[in-house]
Amino acid sequence: MKKLANLYLGLVFVTLYAPIVYLIVYSFNAGGDMNAFSGLTLEHYGTMFGDSRLMLILVETFFLAFLSALLATVIGTFGAITIYQLRQSSQNALLAANNVLMVAPDVMIGASFLLLFTFLGFQLGMVSVLLSHVAFSIPIVVLMVLPRLKEMNADMINAAYDLGASRFQMMKEVMLPYLTPGIIAGYFMAFTYSLDDFAVTFFLTGNGFSTLAVEIYSRARKGISLEINALSTIVFLFSILLVIGYYFISQEKEDKHA
């Protein structure tokens, strides 16, 4: 039974990572396509870094992801605290509303934001994309922080108040430090969702702004370029570094509160 489970797990990992490995290998292909591997070269990486438009889009995409994740984390964290302090019936109602954006199709969300910004006369661009990313990332942060909040011993909060702490001091010294692992998880999840979002972003980029997902889609329609492979490889390696960083940060915070 154990061997069968290991075989199944191995098959799942191969299915998930084989296409990524294939993409990375061909980013070093000396040939101009993915039909056959004809030797190693860094030419495609040089072409990628020499593409000023692509590099600008890369920087703007990561800036957008970092900023939207930060704003969503702040709003989502205090939103989770507010939900936690309400009665159970109110909690259930707000959680149901919070989960709508989690289950709603991205195309519908993107179209809804497009209609809203058009109705308000809001110019499409980076700000419209930022606002939409913050909006659909907040429910993710709430779902990351709220379970941690429910695990918190209420006696810790009561003890802080008994010792004369104000509400601000209690949150700063007791609640937020305890919630830090959930907050970090929410931030990284929001960052990931923002970084790879296509459907919502596609509706709201306008003419003067683009993200990596939209740009790669636009270029892929004209034909697969190994420059895209090189770019995807860089983004994938950066994602691995983020995961490693998240692991060590969360472990350090867990050890401090153990």
WOGIKA-V80587 format. One record per residue. RES is the residue in one letter. SS is DSSP state (A for helix, B for strand, O for the rest). PHI is phi as a letter, one per 30 degrees, with the letter a starting at -180 (999 if undefined). Layout:
((RES:SS:PHI) (RES:SS:PHI))
//
This chain:
((M:O:999) (K:A:d) (K:A:d) (L:A:d) (A:A:d) (N:A:d) (L:A:d) (Y:A:d) (L:A:d) (G:A:d) (L:A:d) (V:A:d) (F:A:d) (V:A:d) (T:A:d) (L:A:d) (Y:A:c) (A:A:e) (P:A:d) (I:A:d) (V:A:d) (Y:A:e) (L:A:d) (I:A:d) (V:A:e) (Y:A:d) (S:O:d) (F:O:c) (N:B:d) (A:O:d) (G:O:d) (G:O:c) (D:O:b) (M:O:c) (N:O:d) (A:O:a) (F:O:d) (S:O:c) (G:O:k) (L:B:c) (T:O:a) (L:O:c) (E:A:e) (H:A:d) (Y:A:d) (G:A:d) (T:A:d) (M:A:d) (F:A:d) (G:A:d) (D:O:d) (S:A:d) (R:A:d) (L:A:d) (M:A:d) (L:A:d) (I:A:d) (L:A:d) (V:A:d) (E:A:d) (T:A:d) (F:A:d) (F:A:d) (L:A:d) (A:A:d) (F:A:d) (L:A:d) (S:A:d) (A:A:d) (L:A:d) (L:A:d) (A:A:d) (T:A:d) (V:A:d) (I:A:d) (G:A:d) (T:A:d) (F:A:d) (G:A:d) (A:A:d) (I:A:d) (T:A:d) (I:A:d) (Y:A:d) (Q:O:d) (L:O:d) (R:O:d) (Q:A:d) (S:A:d) (S:A:d) (Q:A:e) (N:A:d) (A:A:d) (L:A:d) (L:A:d) (A:A:d) (A:A:d) (N:A:d) (N:A:d) (V:A:e) (L:A:d) (M:A:d) (V:A:c) (A:O:d) (P:O:d) (D:A:d) (V:A:d) (M:A:d) (I:A:d) (G:A:d) (A:A:d) (S:A:d) (F:A:d) (L:A:d) (L:A:d) (L:A:d) (F:A:d) (T:A:d) (F:A:d) (L:A:d) (G:O:i) (F:O:d) (Q:O:d) (L:O:d) (G:O:l) (M:A:d) (V:A:d) (S:A:d) (V:A:d) (L:A:e) (L:A:d) (S:A:d) (H:A:d) (V:A:d) (A:A:d) (F:A:d) (S:A:c) (I:A:e) (P:A:e) (I:A:d) (V:A:d) (V:A:e) (L:A:d) (M:A:d) (V:A:d) (L:A:e) (P:A:d) (R:A:d) (L:A:d) (K:A:d) (E:A:d) (M:O:d) (N:O:d) (A:A:d) (D:A:d) (M:A:d) (I:A:d) (N:A:d) (A:A:d) (A:A:d) (Y:A:d) (D:A:d) (L:O:d) (G:O:j) (A:O:d) (S:O:d) (R:A:d) (F:A:d) (Q:A:d) (M:A:d) (M:A:d) (K:A:d) (E:A:c) (V:A:c) (M:A:d) (L:A:d) (P:A:e) (Y:A:d) (L:A:d) (T:A:e) (P:A:e) (G:A:d) (I:A:d) (I:A:d) (A:A:d) (G:A:d) (Y:A:d) (F:A:d) (M:A:d) (A:A:d) (F:A:d) (T:A:d) (Y:A:d) (S:A:d) (L:A:d) (D:A:c) (D:O:d) (F:O:b) (A:A:e) (V:A:d) (T:A:d) (F:A:e) (F:A:d) (L:A:c) (T:O:d) (G:O:i) (N:O:c) (G:O:c) (F:O:b) (S:O:b) (T:O:b) (L:A:e) (A:A:d) (V:A:d) (E:A:d) (I:A:d) (Y:A:d) (S:A:d) (R:A:d) (A:A:d) (R:O:d) (K:O:d) (G:O:k) (I:O:d) (S:O:c) (L:A:d) (E:A:d) (I:A:d) (N:A:e) (A:A:d) (L:A:d) (S:A:d) (T:A:d) (I:A:d) (V:A:d) (F:A:d) (L:A:d) (F:A:d) (S:A:d) (I:A:d) (L:A:d) (L:A:d) (V:A:d) (I:A:d) (G:A:d) (Y:A:d) (Y:A:d) (F:A:d) (I:A:d) (S:A:d) (Q:A:d) (E:A:d) (K:A:d) (E:A:d) (D:A:d) (K:A:d) (H:A:c) (A:O:d))
//
